[in-house]
Amino acid sequence: MKHPETPWWKQAVIYQIYPRSFCDSNGDGIGDLPGILSKLDYLQTLGIDAIWLSPVFRSPQDDNGYDISDYQDIDPIFGTLEDMDALIREAGKRGIRIIMDLVLNHSSDEHRWFKEARKSRDNPYHDFYIWRDGDGVTPPNDLKAGFGGSAWEWVPELGQYYFHQFSVKQPDLNWDNPALRAELYRMINWWTDRGVGGFRLDVVDHLGKDPDHGLMKCAPTLHPYIREMSRAAFQRPGLVTVGEAWSADVEEAKRYSNPDGSELSMVFQFEHMKIDQIPGKEKWERAPIDFVTLKKIFSRWQKELYGQGWNSLFWENHDLPRSVSRFADDGTYRVESAKMLAILLHGMQGTPYVYQGEELGMTNYDFRVGECRDIEILNMARERRAQGYSEEWIRDAIRRKGRDNARTPMQWDASPNAGFTTGEPWLVVNPNYREINAEDQVGRDDSVFACYQTLIRLRKELPVLTDGTYEPLLEEDARIFAYRRDDGKNRLLVVCNFFGESVENPLCGEEKGGRLLVSSYTEAGTDPDLLRPYEAKMLLFG
């Protein structure tokens, strides 16, 4: 039922794999490309259309692959270029495209370019990075790096500082240099020639910057650079591109994802992910979720981007805690609330993303600091201890917001280490794998996995999910999230109780005559006037 004029990615569901945590084929405790290859049938059963692969490029792994030392090679911990070619080929046989994760804001300090850049100010690669003169005592300004400390690192042999927005081992690339940009575009085309189906662009809003004036992202050069890159590398038929832009508002998103194709296919925006963060504070300072505000954020993006851009729909990724632990109930109602979150999101316009294990309802883990591996967590713990925060506060912050929650190994079965590896896993396996695993859920009609299968199938079957208008319902209701989609032929009604107590359903009359497509409960309730805890329904009319 595909529309010939509709790009494939508008009716697709994309699955994100964090390679080191997905499946280990050789027993070294780290997931790899052959491991992913061995699970393609599982992903085909789920029904997804593409895999977004977090970075597998050669890297020292200071930031788990987001510090690239060679853009045109695979890190040995994940496999070889031949393994990558095999994954592209075998996924293609199953109708699955591979989307690679491009980190273009910075490289590793072990990249050949940076090694050359450090040799002298006259080296041709010196200007591939951002340097400022200094005295080794006072940095050029007080900009701070995202992982803690100054954003400037002193190199005494050059008498200069280099700029890094994240780890000190991730020097920022100088996008103002046309020679650098040309090298990056050449590399992108090299991967597309190998059969890659698209690219996710890490922190794309940081490509345009002016550190001398304290501007670390969204400088006036940003969109001209993206349009240039699009013309040079992204205009091939069927290629999908998505930009990660934490700073994006609706108007910026319209520029990134303009339907004329001048920039990117779609955008990752994160306004809904800031709902439990104190404004102006770091993410670790937790605020209560204002549910009505959360609804309004979703509704604004649905209405204002309609026909003028394209959104990515997601609850989870490798940088975010598990959604069922963050927004719902990872205990008594884990199954029902995981399904509710899925139904709520997958009924909206945009391209849904499923992060590995989300389709099983995987949960956060109560980490001890010594079990964590994420550089962001470890830096936070060190800084907070120095500031006098208690170990209990630090551990609670990690449990609620730490990135390692999403990075615990994929839970395949109830065997040791959840079937992820025969060796010692690089990161602790969540002990609940004996109850939450793929083997237990695949083929079971009442599972979270089955709910995702249904939602993914519906995305392909119902044009109203791709094209329909969005109308929010019960906007001020403090318990229920409801909306209507309409494409002139069919109407879709989504009703979700977002909380763990039964509530009266003001829309029960409107539900009459609709065909129930999917629900968070496998059996009908005894009282049609009530929504049970975390009950969600999607109904079709027309």
Stockholm file with secondary structure:
# STOCKHOLM 1.0

chainA/1-542         MKHPETPWWKQAVIYQIYPRSFCDSNGDGIGDLPGILSKLDYLQTLGIDAIWLSPVFRSPQDDNGYDISDYQDIDPIFGTLEDMDALIREAGKRGIRIIMDLVLNHSSDEHRWFKEARKSRDNPYHDFYIWRDGDGVTPPNDLKAGFGGSAWEWVPELGQYYFHQFSVKQPDLNWDNPALRAELYRMINWWTDRGVGGFRLDVVDHLGKDPDHGLMKCAPTLHPYIREMSRAAFQRPGLVTVGEAWSADVEEAKRYSNPDGSELSMVFQFEHMKIDQIPGKEKWERAPIDFVTLKKIFSRWQKELYGQGWNSLFWENHDLPRSVSRFADDGTYRVESAKMLAILLHGMQGTPYVYQGEELGMTNYDFRVGECRDIEILNMARERRAQGYSEEWIRDAIRRKGRDNARTPMQWDASPNAGFTTGEPWLVVNPNYREINAEDQVGRDDSVFACYQTLIRLRKELPVLTDGTYEPLLEEDARIFAYRRDDGKNRLLVVCNFFGESVENPLCGEEKGGRLLVSSYTEAGTDPDLLRPYEAKMLLFG
#=GR chainA/1-542 SS CCCTTSCGGGSCCEEEECGGGTCCSSSSSSCCHHHHHHTHHHHHHHTCSEEEECCCEECCCTTTTSSCSEEEEECTTTCCHHHHHHHHHHHHHTTCEEEEEECCSBCCTTSHHHHHHTTCTTSTTGGGBCEEECCSSSCSSCCBCTTSSBSEEEETTTTEEEECSSCTTSCBBCTTCHHHHHHHHHHHHHHHHTTCCEEEETTGGGSSCBGGGTBCSCCTTHHHHHHHHIIIIICSTTCEEEEECTTCCHHHHHHHTCTTCSSCSEEECCGGGGTTBCTTSCTTSBCCCCHHHHHHHHHHHHHHSTTTCCBEECSCCTTSCCHHHHTSCSSTTHHHHHHHHHHHHHTSSSEEEEETTGGGTCCCCCCCGGGCCCHHHHHHHHHHHHTTCCHHHHHHHHHHHCGGGGTSCCCCCSSGGGGSCSSCCSSCCCGGGGTSCHHHHTTCTTSHHHHHHHHHHHHHHCHHHHHCEEEEESTTCSSEEEEEEECSSCEEEEEEECSSSCEECTTTTTTTTCEEEEESSSSCCSCTTEECTTCEEEEEEC
#=GC SS_cons         CCCTTSCGGGSCCEEEECGGGTCCSSSSSSCCHHHHHHTHHHHHHHTCSEEEECCCEECCCTTTTSSCSEEEEECTTTCCHHHHHHHHHHHHHTTCEEEEEECCSBCCTTSHHHHHHTTCTTSTTGGGBCEEECCSSSCSSCCBCTTSSBSEEEETTTTEEEECSSCTTSCBBCTTCHHHHHHHHHHHHHHHHTTCCEEEETTGGGSSCBGGGTBCSCCTTHHHHHHHHIIIIICSTTCEEEEECTTCCHHHHHHHTCTTCSSCSEEECCGGGGTTBCTTSCTTSBCCCCHHHHHHHHHHHHHHSTTTCCBEECSCCTTSCCHHHHTSCSSTTHHHHHHHHHHHHHTSSSEEEEETTGGGTCCCCCCCGGGCCCHHHHHHHHHHHHTTCCHHHHHHHHHHHCGGGGTSCCCCCSSGGGGSCSSCCSSCCCGGGGTSCHHHHTTCTTSHHHHHHHHHHHHHHCHHHHHCEEEEESTTCSSEEEEEEECSSCEEEEEEECSSSCEECTTTTTTTTCEEEEESSSSCCSCTTEECTTCEEEEEEC
//
